[in-house]
Amino acid sequence: MKNLIIKDILKVTNGNLIIGDENEKCKNFSNDTRKINEGDTYLGLKGENFDGNTLWKEALEKGAKTIIIQGIDFSKEDLTKFEEENRNIIEVKDTKVALQKIAEYKRSLYGEDFILVGVTGSVGKTSTKDMIASVFSQKYKTLKTEGNFNNDIGLPLTLLKLEDHQSAVIEMGMNHFGEIRLLTNIAKPTISVITNIGTSHIGNLGSRENILKAKLEILEGMKNPRIVINNDNDMLNSWNENNKEDIEIHTYGIENDSEVMAKDIVLNENSSDFECVIGKESFKIHVPVGGIHFVYNAICAIAVGKVYNISNEEIKKGIESFTLTKKRMDITDLKNNIKIINDAYNASLESMQASLKNLSSYKNRRKIAVLGDMFELGEYSEKMHRKVGDEFVKQNIDVLVCLGENSKFICEEAENLKGSLDNIKHFKNREDLIEFLKQFVKAGDVVLFKASNGMKFFDIANEMINYFSKSGC
């Protein structure tokens, strides 16, 4: 374990030790007083609507050994009390910047040879990260990003969990230029992954070309750039052709010729099987989650694993035993044979299309797509929502139910292509949507919930699960 010492924290943050011992070790960093345990280090982070620095005393009273704060005037009585209790108080100019500096320093303690996989992309970052981490955990003790801790606070907090790990799989998200640059310079990946270049955040960045540029910032934190890309993605395929002489690029794909390929794919309702082909070598893979996008996740994990000489047996075991981060495509089978697919944590055009493709794989059952607005699309919003309507028709889904201002374009496009039918409905408020579903859904139906997180479809899906569990339909 690489321990952090207060004097090192003072050095990298240019901080001031108000009281305490500079030789004290800091462990188990937390920015949430509700989760503080005895001996932890508390970071008081200041946000737009809340200032965690104001909870410094609560953190100490709950057992924090050390606190790192900004902008607090301490009384002499408080300082005397906590000094007698051998607590440590570090003052810095900006706690978020300090967090990032501390995490960067912690990462440096593990050296350039420590395996760190950086994962980004428009869609599928979290599930791909989960798959890679499962593969790596068969050979190495592996740290991975939990949940959606993929921003300028979550990533540093993740790195501060490094202990006796031999590898880490770290997710990096972004909304604007410069955000991946910050994250990669903290994490210093030894290999990077870009899952795809789609339309997420196109309203902020203006074009897919700019999204590609923003994602490629991940290379800037790498001493020797090495990257794994989805070669079936048009933007990444073109970038690969133009840069493969200058950068170590590894590819995976299903359609375009790639280093790691999936052949003879069999998609089942809740799983898939395929033949993984790497040059002249081939072996069978079973993926315990349905959908073609999880086949892509699997061959991505294989490509990364192969770079680090993980065996085929370890790879197969890692993929077969992988579990999704909660709130990503949660599937609930109810006793009345209703299946709820809750994939409502977030949404983009590409993830909407993938979810509808997966829904279409359910045979001999009525398929209902409950869709809401996709955010951060700017001037492209109507166009992207209409493309979802087109996908609904293309995948031959039985029923379309929408909620939200922009989701009306999904319905309009579906009606334009399919005709004005009773199986396409748009609601203006949540209550009417819920009441409709309670009356409309029947035994044997498969119901997909998908929208951007701000639409709170995750809660609607859970309400439906509770209702149908009790009603018996």
PyMOL commands that set and color helices and strands:
alter all, ss='L'
color gray80, all
select helices_A, chain A and resi 6-13+33-35+52-61+76-84+95-108+125-136+154-159+179-187+202-205+208-221+234-243+292-307+312-320+349-360+378-394+408-418+430-440+453-455+457-471
alter helices_A, ss='H'
color red, helices_A
select strands_A, chain A and resi 4-5+16-19+25-26+29-30+41-43+66-69+88-91+115-120+142-144+167-171+191-194+226-230+248-253+260-267+272-278+281-287+330-333+339-342+367-372+399-403+424-427+446-450
alter strands_A, ss='S'
color yellow, strands_A
deselect
rebuild
show_as cartoon
